[in-house]
């Protein structure tokens, strides 16, 4: 958000969500990915010309307006 808004951002991750099975699932996703061996997005989707947005796009287009803040140029 700092790149888009110019505001200082502190991002803190939690070591656990507190639910053992979910923690195991999230660790698996972290280690091997959600779809191992599958390219995401697939070439078929890219060939359709689908535009993918970045995290910065989301912050600029959705989050900052929601918070009543303006993006920096």
mmCIF file of the N, C-alpha and C atoms, coordinates in Angstrom:
data_MODEL
# 
_entry.id   MODEL 
# 
loop_
_atom_site.group_PDB 
_atom_site.id 
_atom_site.type_symbol 
_atom_site.label_atom_id 
_atom_site.label_alt_id 
_atom_site.label_comp_id 
_atom_site.label_asym_id 
_atom_site.label_entity_id 
_atom_site.label_seq_id 
_atom_site.pdbx_PDB_ins_code 
_atom_site.Cartn_x 
_atom_site.Cartn_y 
_atom_site.Cartn_z 
_atom_site.occupancy 
_atom_site.B_iso_or_equiv 
_atom_site.pdbx_formal_charge 
_atom_site.auth_seq_id 
_atom_site.auth_comp_id 
_atom_site.auth_asym_id 
_atom_site.auth_atom_id 
_atom_site.pdbx_PDB_model_num 
ATOM 1   N N  . UNK A 1 1  ? 0.824   -1.190  0.000   1.00 0.00 ? 1  UNK A N  1 
ATOM 2   C CA . UNK A 1 1  ? 0.000   0.000   0.000   1.00 0.00 ? 1  UNK A CA 1 
ATOM 3   C C  . UNK A 1 1  ? 0.861   1.243   0.000   1.00 0.00 ? 1  UNK A C  1 
ATOM 4   N N  . UNK A 1 2  ? 2.038   1.191   0.604   1.00 0.00 ? 2  UNK A N  1 
ATOM 5   C CA . UNK A 1 2  ? 2.892   2.368   0.681   1.00 0.00 ? 2  UNK A CA 1 
ATOM 6   C C  . UNK A 1 2  ? 3.305   2.858   -0.700  1.00 0.00 ? 2  UNK A C  1 
ATOM 7   N N  . UNK A 1 3  ? 3.541   1.948   -1.619  1.00 0.00 ? 3  UNK A N  1 
ATOM 8   C CA . UNK A 1 3  ? 3.950   2.337   -2.964  1.00 0.00 ? 3  UNK A CA 1 
ATOM 9   C C  . UNK A 1 3  ? 2.828   3.125   -3.641  1.00 0.00 ? 3  UNK A C  1 
ATOM 10  N N  . UNK A 1 4  ? 1.606   2.744   -3.412  1.00 0.00 ? 4  UNK A N  1 
ATOM 11  C CA . UNK A 1 4  ? 0.458   3.340   -4.079  1.00 0.00 ? 4  UNK A CA 1 
ATOM 12  C C  . UNK A 1 4  ? -0.078  4.553   -3.329  1.00 0.00 ? 4  UNK A C  1 
ATOM 13  N N  . UNK A 1 5  ? -0.094  4.480   -1.992  1.00 0.00 ? 5  UNK A N  1 
ATOM 14  C CA . UNK A 1 5  ? -0.724  5.531   -1.199  1.00 0.00 ? 5  UNK A CA 1 
ATOM 15  C C  . UNK A 1 5  ? 0.249   6.526   -0.589  1.00 0.00 ? 5  UNK A C  1 
ATOM 16  N N  . UNK A 1 6  ? 1.525   6.149   -0.471  1.00 0.00 ? 6  UNK A N  1 
ATOM 17  C CA . UNK A 1 6  ? 2.488   6.997   0.206   1.00 0.00 ? 6  UNK A CA 1 
ATOM 18  C C  . UNK A 1 6  ? 2.393   6.896   1.720   1.00 0.00 ? 6  UNK A C  1 
ATOM 19  N N  . UNK A 1 7  ? 1.521   6.038   2.223   1.00 0.00 ? 7  UNK A N  1 
ATOM 20  C CA . UNK A 1 7  ? 1.337   5.834   3.664   1.00 0.00 ? 7  UNK A CA 1 
ATOM 21  C C  . UNK A 1 7  ? 2.252   4.725   4.158   1.00 0.00 ? 7  UNK A C  1 
ATOM 22  N N  . UNK A 1 8  ? 2.707   4.855   5.404   1.00 0.00 ? 8  UNK A N  1 
ATOM 23  C CA . UNK A 1 8  ? 3.514   3.809   6.015   1.00 0.00 ? 8  UNK A CA 1 
ATOM 24  C C  . UNK A 1 8  ? 2.614   2.614   6.307   1.00 0.00 ? 8  UNK A C  1 
ATOM 25  N N  . UNK A 1 9  ? 3.099   1.432   5.988   1.00 0.00 ? 9  UNK A N  1 
ATOM 26  C CA . UNK A 1 9  ? 2.328   0.210   6.179   1.00 0.00 ? 9  UNK A CA 1 
ATOM 27  C C  . UNK A 1 9  ? 3.150   -0.782  6.988   1.00 0.00 ? 9  UNK A C  1 
ATOM 28  N N  . UNK A 1 10 ? 2.550   -1.339  8.010   1.00 0.00 ? 10 UNK A N  1 
ATOM 29  C CA . UNK A 1 10 ? 3.166   -2.418  8.770   1.00 0.00 ? 10 UNK A CA 1 
ATOM 30  C C  . UNK A 1 10 ? 2.399   -3.695  8.468   1.00 0.00 ? 10 UNK A C  1 
ATOM 31  N N  . UNK A 1 11 ? 3.106   -4.696  7.990   1.00 0.00 ? 11 UNK A N  1 
ATOM 32  C CA . UNK A 1 11 ? 2.492   -5.971  7.640   1.00 0.00 ? 11 UNK A CA 1 
ATOM 33  C C  . UNK A 1 11 ? 3.029   -7.026  8.590   1.00 0.00 ? 11 UNK A C  1 
ATOM 34  N N  . UNK A 1 12 ? 2.157   -7.615  9.353   1.00 0.00 ? 12 UNK A N  1 
ATOM 35  C CA . UNK A 1 12 ? 2.559   -8.608  10.338  1.00 0.00 ? 12 UNK A CA 1 
ATOM 36  C C  . UNK A 1 12 ? 1.851   -9.926  10.026  1.00 0.00 ? 12 UNK A C  1 
ATOM 37  N N  . UNK A 1 13 ? 2.623   -11.002 9.932   1.00 0.00 ? 13 UNK A N  1 
ATOM 38  C CA . UNK A 1 13 ? 2.018   -12.308 9.719   1.00 0.00 ? 13 UNK A CA 1 
ATOM 39  C C  . UNK A 1 13 ? 1.928   -13.032 11.053  1.00 0.00 ? 13 UNK A C  1 
ATOM 40  N N  . UNK A 1 14 ? 0.931   -13.836 11.166  1.00 0.00 ? 14 UNK A N  1 
ATOM 41  C CA . UNK A 1 14 ? 0.762   -14.641 12.375  1.00 0.00 ? 14 UNK A CA 1 
ATOM 42  C C  . UNK A 1 14 ? 1.358   -16.017 12.118  1.00 0.00 ? 14 UNK A C  1 
ATOM 43  N N  . UNK A 1 15 ? 2.032   -16.589 13.119  1.00 0.00 ? 15 UNK A N  1 
ATOM 44  C CA . UNK A 1 15 ? 2.642   -17.908 12.922  1.00 0.00 ? 15 UNK A CA 1 
ATOM 45  C C  . UNK A 1 15 ? 1.604   -19.025 12.817  1.00 0.00 ? 15 UNK A C  1 
ATOM 46  N N  . UNK A 1 16 ? 0.397   -18.789 13.290  1.00 0.00 ? 16 UNK A N  1 
ATOM 47  C CA . UNK A 1 16 ? -0.649  -19.807 13.259  1.00 0.00 ? 16 UNK A CA 1 
ATOM 48  C C  . UNK A 1 16 ? -2.006  -19.117 13.209  1.00 0.00 ? 16 UNK A C  1 
ATOM 49  N N  . UNK A 1 17 ? -2.962  -19.820 12.643  1.00 0.00 ? 17 UNK A N  1 
ATOM 50  C CA . UNK A 1 17 ? -4.331  -19.289 12.682  1.00 0.00 ? 17 UNK A CA 1 
ATOM 51  C C  . UNK A 1 17 ? -5.074  -19.844 13.897  1.00 0.00 ? 17 UNK A C  1 
ATOM 52  N N  . UNK A 1 18 ? -4.448  -20.793 14.600  1.00 0.00 ? 18 UNK A N  1 
ATOM 53  C CA . UNK A 1 18 ? -5.047  -21.349 15.805  1.00 0.00 ? 18 UNK A CA 1 
ATOM 54  C C  . UNK A 1 18 ? -5.867  -22.606 15.584  1.00 0.00 ? 18 UNK A C  1 
ATOM 55  N N  . UNK A 1 19 ? -5.974  -23.040 14.331  1.00 0.00 ? 19 UNK A N  1 
ATOM 56  C CA . UNK A 1 19 ? -6.707  -24.265 14.009  1.00 0.00 ? 19 UNK A CA 1 
ATOM 57  C C  . UNK A 1 19 ? -5.704  -25.225 13.362  1.00 0.00 ? 19 UNK A C  1 
ATOM 58  N N  . UNK A 1 20 ? -5.377  -26.311 14.059  1.00 0.00 ? 20 UNK A N  1 
ATOM 59  C CA . UNK A 1 20 ? -4.286  -27.195 13.639  1.00 0.00 ? 20 UNK A CA 1 
ATOM 60  C C  . UNK A 1 20 ? -4.420  -27.656 12.186  1.00 0.00 ? 20 UNK A C  1 
ATOM 61  N N  . UNK A 1 21 ? -5.579  -28.162 11.794  1.00 0.00 ? 21 UNK A N  1 
ATOM 62  C CA . UNK A 1 21 ? -5.752  -28.672 10.428  1.00 0.00 ? 21 UNK A CA 1 
ATOM 63  C C  . UNK A 1 21 ? -5.573  -27.568 9.389   1.00 0.00 ? 21 UNK A C  1 
ATOM 64  N N  . UNK A 1 22 ? -6.063  -26.388 9.688   1.00 0.00 ? 22 UNK A N  1 
ATOM 65  C CA . UNK A 1 22 ? -5.919  -25.262 8.755   1.00 0.00 ? 22 UNK A CA 1 
ATOM 66  C C  . UNK A 1 22 ? -4.455  -24.834 8.676   1.00 0.00 ? 22 UNK A C  1 
ATOM 67  N N  . UNK A 1 23 ? -3.761  -24.824 9.815   1.00 0.00 ? 23 UNK A N  1 
ATOM 68  C CA . UNK A 1 23 ? -2.337  -24.490 9.807   1.00 0.00 ? 23 UNK A CA 1 
ATOM 69  C C  . UNK A 1 23 ? -1.561  -25.458 8.926   1.00 0.00 ? 23 UNK A C  1 
ATOM 70  N N  . UNK A 1 24 ? -1.891  -26.749 9.002   1.00 0.00 ? 24 UNK A N  1 
ATOM 71  C CA . UNK A 1 24 ? -1.226  -27.758 8.173   1.00 0.00 ? 24 UNK A CA 1 
ATOM 72  C C  . UNK A 1 24 ? -1.503  -27.476 6.692   1.00 0.00 ? 24 UNK A C  1 
ATOM 73  N N  . UNK A 1 25 ? -2.744  -27.166 6.361   1.00 0.00 ? 25 UNK A N  1 
ATOM 74  C CA . UNK A 1 25 ? -3.113  -26.868 4.981   1.00 0.00 ? 25 UNK A CA 1 
ATOM 75  C C  . UNK A 1 25 ? -2.354  -25.639 4.472   1.00 0.00 ? 25 UNK A C  1 
ATOM 76  N N  . UNK A 1 26 ? -2.309  -24.581 5.268   1.00 0.00 ? 26 UNK A N  1 
ATOM 77  C CA . UNK A 1 26 ? -1.629  -23.356 4.844   1.00 0.00 ? 26 UNK A CA 1 
ATOM 78  C C  . UNK A 1 26 ? -0.131  -23.583 4.690   1.00 0.00 ? 26 UNK A C  1 
ATOM 79  N N  . UNK A 1 27 ? 0.453   -24.392 5.557   1.00 0.00 ? 27 UNK A N  1 
ATOM 80  C CA . UNK A 1 27 ? 1.880   -24.708 5.436   1.00 0.00 ? 27 UNK A CA 1 
ATOM 81  C C  . UNK A 1 27 ? 2.136   -25.500 4.161   1.00 0.00 ? 27 UNK A C  1 
ATOM 82  N N  . UNK A 1 28 ? 1.242   -26.421 3.823   1.00 0.00 ? 28 UNK A N  1 
ATOM 83  C CA . UNK A 1 28 ? 1.377   -27.181 2.582   1.00 0.00 ? 28 UNK A CA 1 
ATOM 84  C C  . UNK A 1 28 ? 1.325   -26.251 1.377   1.00 0.00 ? 28 UNK A C  1 
ATOM 85  N N  . UNK A 1 29 ? 0.365   -25.333 1.354   1.00 0.00 ? 29 UNK A N  1 
ATOM 86  C CA . UNK A 1 29 ? 0.282   -24.361 0.256   1.00 0.00 ? 29 UNK A CA 1 
ATOM 87  C C  . UNK A 1 29 ? 1.558   -23.537 0.165   1.00 0.00 ? 29 UNK A C  1 
ATOM 88  N N  . UNK A 1 30 ? 2.106   -23.160 1.314   1.00 0.00 ? 30 UNK A N  1 
ATOM 89  C CA . UNK A 1 30 ? 3.331   -22.369 1.335   1.00 0.00 ? 30 UNK A CA 1 
ATOM 90  C C  . UNK A 1 30 ? 4.502   -23.159 0.763   1.00 0.00 ? 30 UNK A C  1 
ATOM 91  N N  . UNK A 1 31 ? 4.572   -24.444 1.091   1.00 0.00 ? 31 UNK A N  1 
ATOM 92  C CA . UNK A 1 31 ? 5.708   -25.269 0.674   1.00 0.00 ? 31 UNK A CA 1 
ATOM 93  C C  . UNK A 1 31 ? 5.627   -25.742 -0.770  1.00 0.00 ? 31 UNK A C  1 
ATOM 94  N N  . UNK A 1 32 ? 4.461   -26.154 -1.240  1.00 0.00 ? 32 UNK A N  1 
ATOM 95  C CA . UNK A 1 32 ? 4.372   -26.757 -2.574  1.00 0.00 ? 32 UNK A CA 1 
ATOM 96  C C  . UNK A 1 32 ? 3.439   -26.005 -3.515  1.00 0.00 ? 32 UNK A C  1 
ATOM 97  N N  . UNK A 1 33 ? 2.700   -25.056 -3.011  1.00 0.00 ? 33 UNK A N  1 
ATOM 98  C CA . UNK A 1 33 ? 1.757   -24.329 -3.847  1.00 0.00 ? 33 UNK A CA 1 
ATOM 99  C C  . UNK A 1 33 ? 0.388   -24.993 -3.841  1.00 0.00 ? 33 UNK A C  1 
ATOM 100 N N  . UNK A 1 34 ? -0.580  -24.277 -4.304  1.00 0.00 ? 34 UNK A N  1 
ATOM 101 C CA . UNK A 1 34 ? -1.937  -24.805 -4.286  1.00 0.00 ? 34 UNK A CA 1 
ATOM 102 C C  . UNK A 1 34 ? -2.145  -25.850 -5.384  1.00 0.00 ? 34 UNK A C  1 
ATOM 103 N N  . UNK A 1 35 ? -1.524  -25.628 -6.534  1.00 0.00 ? 35 UNK A N  1 
ATOM 104 C CA . UNK A 1 35 ? -1.656  -26.556 -7.660  1.00 0.00 ? 35 UNK A CA 1 
ATOM 105 C C  . UNK A 1 35 ? -0.261  -26.904 -8.170  1.00 0.00 ? 35 UNK A C  1 
ATOM 106 N N  . UNK A 1 36 ? 0.457   -27.823 -7.497  1.00 0.00 ? 36 UNK A N  1 
ATOM 107 C CA . UNK A 1 36 ? 1.825   -28.149 -7.914  1.00 0.00 ? 36 UNK A CA 1 
ATOM 108 C C  . UNK A 1 36 ? 1.879   -28.621 -9.362  1.00 0.00 ? 36 UNK A C  1 
ATOM 109 N N  . UNK A 1 37 ? 2.823   -28.085 -10.104 1.00 0.00 ? 37 UNK A N  1 
ATOM 110 C CA . UNK A 1 37 ? 3.013   -28.495 -11.490 1.00 0.00 ? 37 UNK A CA 1 
ATOM 111 C C  . UNK A 1 37 ? 2.052   -27.849 -12.474 1.00 0.00 ? 37 UNK A C  1 
ATOM 112 N N  . UNK A 1 38 ? 1.161   -26.996 -12.006 1.00 0.00 ? 38 UNK A N  1 
ATOM 113 C CA . UNK A 1 38 ? 0.202   -26.335 -12.886 1.00 0.00 ? 38 UNK A CA 1 
ATOM 114 C C  . UNK A 1 38 ? 0.583   -24.864 -12.998 1.00 0.00 ? 38 UNK A C  1 
ATOM 115 N N  . UNK A 1 39 ? 0.702   -24.390 -14.227 1.00 0.00 ? 39 UNK A N  1 
ATOM 116 C CA . UNK A 1 39 ? 1.026   -22.989 -14.450 1.00 0.00 ? 39 UNK A CA 1 
ATOM 117 C C  . UNK A 1 39 ? -0.245  -22.153 -14.295 1.00 0.00 ? 39 UNK A C  1 
ATOM 118 N N  . UNK A 1 40 ? -0.185  -21.172 -13.419 1.00 0.00 ? 40 UNK A N  1 
ATOM 119 C CA . UNK A 1 40 ? -1.335  -20.294 -13.197 1.00 0.00 ? 40 UNK A CA 1 
ATOM 120 C C  . UNK A 1 40 ? -0.887  -18.868 -13.425 1.00 0.00 ? 40 UNK A C  1 
ATOM 121 N N  . UNK A 1 41 ? -1.507  -18.126 -14.327 1.00 0.00 ? 41 UNK A N  1 
ATOM 122 C CA . UNK A 1 41 ? -2.616  -18.524 -15.183 1.00 0.00 ? 41 UNK A CA 1 
ATOM 123 C C  . UNK A 1 41 ? -2.134  -19.401 -16.336 1.00 0.00 ? 41 UNK A C  1 
ATOM 124 N N  . UNK A 1 42 ? -3.042  -20.220 -16.841 1.00 0.00 ? 42 UNK A N  1 
ATOM 125 C CA . UNK A 1 42 ? -2.690  -21.122 -17.940 1.00 0.00 ? 42 UNK A CA 1 
ATOM 126 C C  . UNK A 1 42 ? -2.522  -20.334 -19.240 1.00 0.00 ? 42 UNK A C  1 
ATOM 127 N N  . UNK A 1 43 ? -1.808  -20.935 -20.182 1.00 0.00 ? 43 UNK A N  1 
ATOM 128 C CA . UNK A 1 43 ? -1.605  -20.301 -21.484 1.00 0.00 ? 43 UNK A CA 1 
ATOM 129 C C  . UNK A 1 43 ? -2.939  -20.037 -22.172 1.00 0.00 ? 43 UNK A C  1 
ATOM 130 N N  . UNK A 1 44 ? -3.896  -20.946 -22.008 1.00 0.00 ? 44 UNK A N  1 
ATOM 131 C CA . UNK A 1 44 ? -5.216  -20.755 -22.628 1.00 0.00 ? 44 UNK A CA 1 
ATOM 132 C C  . UNK A 1 44 ? -5.876  -19.470 -22.148 1.00 0.00 ? 44 UNK A C  1 
ATOM 133 N N  . UNK A 1 45 ? -5.774  -19.206 -20.866 1.00 0.00 ? 45 UNK A N  1 
ATOM 134 C CA . UNK A 1 45 ? -6.375  -17.990 -20.314 1.00 0.00 ? 45 UNK A CA 1 
ATOM 135 C C  . UNK A 1 45 ? -5.630  -16.765 -20.825 1.00 0.00 ? 45 UNK A C  1 
ATOM 136 N N  . UNK A 1 46 ? -4.308  -16.827 -20.837 1.00 0.00 ? 46 UNK A N  1 
ATOM 137 C CA . UNK A 1 46 ? -3.523  -15.704 -21.347 1.00 0.00 ? 46 UNK A CA 1 
ATOM 138 C C  . UNK A 1 46 ? -3.824  -15.432 -22.816 1.00 0.00 ? 46 UNK A C  1 
ATOM 139 N N  . UNK A 1 47 ? -4.013  -16.499 -23.591 1.00 0.00 ? 47 UNK A N  1 
ATOM 140 C CA . UNK A 1 47 ? -4.326  -16.339 -25.013 1.00 0.00 ? 47 UNK A CA 1 
ATOM 141 C C  . UNK A 1 47 ? -5.666  -15.633 -25.235 1.00 0.00 ? 47 UNK A C  1 
ATOM 142 N N  . UNK A 1 48 ? -6.548  -15.695 -24.249 1.00 0.00 ? 48 UNK A N  1 
ATOM 143 C CA . UNK A 1 48 ? -7.832  -14.997 -24.360 1.00 0.00 ? 48 UNK A CA 1 
ATOM 144 C C  . UNK A 1 48 ? -7.679  -13.490 -24.162 1.00 0.00 ? 48 UNK A C  1 
ATOM 145 N N  . UNK A 1 49 ? -6.508  -13.070 -23.676 1.00 0.00 ? 49 UNK A N  1 
ATOM 146 C CA . UNK A 1 49 ? -6.264  -11.656 -23.466 1.00 0.00 ? 49 UNK A CA 1 
ATOM 147 C C  . UNK A 1 49 ? -6.773  -11.133 -22.126 1.00 0.00 ? 49 UNK A C  1 
ATOM 148 N N  . UNK A 1 50 ? -6.996  -12.046 -21.188 1.00 0.00 ? 50 UNK A N  1 
ATOM 149 C CA . UNK A 1 50 ? -7.474  -11.643 -19.871 1.00 0.00 ? 50 UNK A CA 1 
ATOM 150 C C  . UNK A 1 50 ? -6.398  -10.793 -19.200 1.00 0.00 ? 50 UNK A C  1 
ATOM 151 N N  . UNK A 1 51 ? -6.792  -9.623  -18.656 1.00 0.00 ? 51 UNK A N  1 
ATOM 152 C CA . UNK A 1 51 ? -5.858  -8.758  -17.950 1.00 0.00 ? 51 UNK A CA 1 
ATOM 153 C C  . UNK A 1 51 ? -5.887  -9.121  -16.474 1.00 0.00 ? 51 UNK A C  1 
ATOM 154 N N  . UNK A 1 52 ? -4.714  -9.385  -15.927 1.00 0.00 ? 52 UNK A N  1 
ATOM 155 C CA . UNK A 1 52 ? -4.606  -9.697  -14.513 1.00 0.00 ? 52 UNK A CA 1 
ATOM 156 C C  . UNK A 1 52 ? -4.134  -8.464  -13.771 1.00 0.00 ? 52 UNK A C  1 
ATOM 157 N N  . UNK A 1 53 ? -4.679  -8.269  -12.615 1.00 0.00 ? 53 UNK A N  1 
ATOM 158 C CA . UNK A 1 53 ? -4.332  -7.113  -11.804 1.00 0.00 ? 53 UNK A CA 1 
ATOM 159 C C  . UNK A 1 53 ? -3.297  -7.497  -10.760 1.00 0.00 ? 53 UNK A C  1 
ATOM 160 N N  . UNK A 1 54 ? -2.557  -6.505  -10.303 1.00 0.00 ? 54 UNK A N  1 
ATOM 161 C CA . UNK A 1 54 ? -1.560  -6.708  -9.262  1.00 0.00 ? 54 UNK A CA 1 
ATOM 162 C C  . UNK A 1 54 ? -2.152  -6.319  -7.912  1.00 0.00 ? 54 UNK A C  1 
ATOM 163 N N  . UNK A 1 55 ? -1.417  -6.614  -6.867  1.00 0.00 ? 55 UNK A N  1 
ATOM 164 C CA . UNK A 1 55 ? -1.837  -6.179  -5.533  1.00 0.00 ? 55 UNK A CA 1 
ATOM 165 C C  . UNK A 1 55 ? -1.918  -4.656  -5.491  1.00 0.00 ? 55 UNK A C  1 
ATOM 166 N N  . UNK A 1 56 ? -0.994  -3.982  -6.173  1.00 0.00 ? 56 UNK A N  1 
ATOM 167 C CA . UNK A 1 56 ? -1.018  -2.520  -6.220  1.00 0.00 ? 56 UNK A CA 1 
ATOM 168 C C  . UNK A 1 56 ? -2.285  -2.010  -6.911  1.00 0.00 ? 56 UNK A C  1 
ATOM 169 N N  . UNK A 1 57 ? -2.701  -2.696  -7.983  1.00 0.00 ? 57 UNK A N  1 
ATOM 170 C CA . UNK A 1 57 ? -3.950  -2.326  -8.662  1.00 0.00 ? 57 UNK A CA 1 
ATOM 171 C C  . UNK A 1 57 ? -5.127  -2.422  -7.705  1.00 0.00 ? 57 UNK A C  1 
ATOM 172 N N  . UNK A 1 58 ? -5.181  -3.508  -6.942  1.00 0.00 ? 58 UNK A N  1 
ATOM 173 C CA . UNK A 1 58 ? -6.277  -3.700  -5.994  1.00 0.00 ? 58 UNK A CA 1 
ATOM 174 C C  . UNK A 1 58 ? -6.297  -2.579  -4.955  1.00 0.00 ? 58 UNK A C  1 
ATOM 175 N N  . UNK A 1 59 ? -5.133  -2.270  -4.406  1.00 0.00 ? 59 UNK A N  1 
ATOM 176 C CA . UNK A 1 59 ? -5.068  -1.204  -3.399  1.00 0.00 ? 59 UNK A CA 1 
ATOM 177 C C  . UNK A 1 59 ? -5.526  0.114   -4.007  1.00 0.00 ? 59 UNK A C  1 
ATOM 178 N N  . UNK A 1 60 ? -5.022  0.442   -5.196  1.00 0.00 ? 60 UNK A N  1 
ATOM 179 C CA . UNK A 1 60 ? -5.348  1.707   -5.857  1.00 0.00 ? 60 UNK A CA 1 
ATOM 180 C C  . UNK A 1 60 ? -6.839  1.789   -6.223  1.00 0.00 ? 60 UNK A C  1 
ATOM 181 N N  . UNK A 1 61 ? -7.370  0.717   -6.789  1.00 0.00 ? 61 UNK A N  1 
ATOM 182 C CA . UNK A 1 61 ? -8.723  0.761   -7.347  1.00 0.00 ? 61 UNK A CA 1 
ATOM 183 C C  . UNK A 1 61 ? -9.826  0.462   -6.336  1.00 0.00 ? 61 UNK A C  1 
ATOM 184 N N  . UNK A 1 62 ? -9.531  -0.331  -5.305  1.00 0.00 ? 62 UNK A N  1 
ATOM 185 C CA . UNK A 1 62 ? -10.596 -0.758  -4.391  1.00 0.00 ? 62 UNK A CA 1 
ATOM 186 C C  . UNK A 1 62 ? -10.377 -0.319  -2.945  1.00 0.00 ? 62 UNK A C  1 
ATOM 187 N N  . UNK A 1 63 ? -9.161  -0.585  -2.419  1.00 0.00 ? 63 UNK A N  1 
ATOM 188 C CA . UNK A 1 63 ? -8.933  -0.343  -1.000  1.00 0.00 ? 63 UNK A CA 1 
ATOM 189 C C  . UNK A 1 63 ? -8.854  1.140   -0.656  1.00 0.00 ? 63 UNK A C  1 
ATOM 190 N N  . UNK A 1 64 ? -8.033  1.894   -1.386  1.00 0.00 ? 64 UNK A N  1 
ATOM 191 C CA . UNK A 1 64 ? -7.895  3.314   -1.066  1.00 0.00 ? 64 UNK A CA 1 
ATOM 192 C C  . UNK A 1 64 ? -9.223  4.065   -1.170  1.00 0.00 ? 64 UNK A C  1 
ATOM 193 N N  . UNK A 1 65 ? -10.017 3.867   -2.240  1.00 0.00 ? 65 UNK A N  1 
ATOM 194 C CA . UNK A 1 65 ? -11.318 4.545   -2.264  1.00 0.00 ? 65 UNK A CA 1 
ATOM 195 C C  . UNK A 1 65 ? -12.211 4.133   -1.092  1.00 0.00 ? 65 UNK A C  1 
ATOM 196 N N  . UNK A 1 66 ? -12.155 2.866   -0.709  1.00 0.00 ? 66 UNK A N  1 
ATOM 197 C CA . UNK A 1 66 ? -12.941 2.388   0.417   1.00 0.00 ? 66 UNK A CA 1 
ATOM 198 C C  . UNK A 1 66 ? -12.539 3.109   1.709   1.00 0.00 ? 66 UNK A C  1 
ATOM 199 N N  . UNK A 1 67 ? -11.251 3.369   1.856   1.00 0.00 ? 67 UNK A N  1 
ATOM 200 C CA . UNK A 1 67 ? -10.732 4.042   3.041   1.00 0.00 ? 67 UNK A CA 1 
ATOM 201 C C  . UNK A 1 67 ? -10.804 5.564   2.940   1.00 0.00 ? 67 UNK A C  1 
ATOM 202 N N  . UNK A 1 68 ? -11.245 6.073   1.788   1.00 0.00 ? 68 UNK A N  1 
ATOM 203 C CA . UNK A 1 68 ? -11.336 7.514   1.601   1.00 0.00 ? 68 UNK A CA 1 
ATOM 204 C C  . UNK A 1 68 ? -9.978  8.151   1.371   1.00 0.00 ? 68 UNK A C  1 
ATOM 205 N N  . UNK A 1 69 ? -9.013  7.399   0.837   1.00 0.00 ? 69 UNK A N  1 
ATOM 206 C CA . UNK A 1 69 ? -7.665  7.900   0.593   1.00 0.00 ? 69 UNK A CA 1 
ATOM 207 C C  . UNK A 1 69 ? -7.430  7.980   -0.904  1.00 0.00 ? 69 UNK A C  1 
ATOM 208 N N  . UNK A 1 70 ? -6.503  8.834   -1.298  1.00 0.00 ? 70 UNK A N  1 
ATOM 209 C CA . UNK A 1 70 ? -6.163  8.997   -2.713  1.00 0.00 ? 70 UNK A CA 1 
ATOM 210 C C  . UNK A 1 70 ? -4.826  8.316   -2.986  1.00 0.00 ? 70 UNK A C  1 
ATOM 211 N N  . UNK A 1 71 ? -4.710  7.754   -4.168  1.00 0.00 ? 71 UNK A N  1 
ATOM 212 C CA . UNK A 1 71 ? -3.451  7.153   -4.590  1.00 0.00 ? 71 UNK A CA 1 
ATOM 213 C C  . UNK A 1 71 ? -2.489  8.260   -4.997  1.00 0.00 ? 71 UNK A C  1 
ATOM 214 N N  . UNK A 1 72 ? -1.192  8.002   -4.819  1.00 0.00 ? 72 UNK A N  1 
ATOM 215 C CA . UNK A 1 72 ? -0.190  8.949   -5.280  1.00 0.00 ? 72 UNK A CA 1 
ATOM 216 C C  . UNK A 1 72 ? 0.129   8.656   -6.722  1.00 0.00 ? 72 UNK A C  1 
ATOM 217 N N  . UNK A 1 73 ? 0.592   9.634   -7.449  1.00 0.00 ? 73 UNK A N  1 
ATOM 218 C CA . UNK A 1 73 ? 0.900   9.440   -8.872  1.00 0.00 ? 73 UNK A CA 1 
ATOM 219 C C  . UNK A 1 73 ? 2.276   8.900   -9.070  1.00 0.00 ? 73 UNK A C  1 
# 
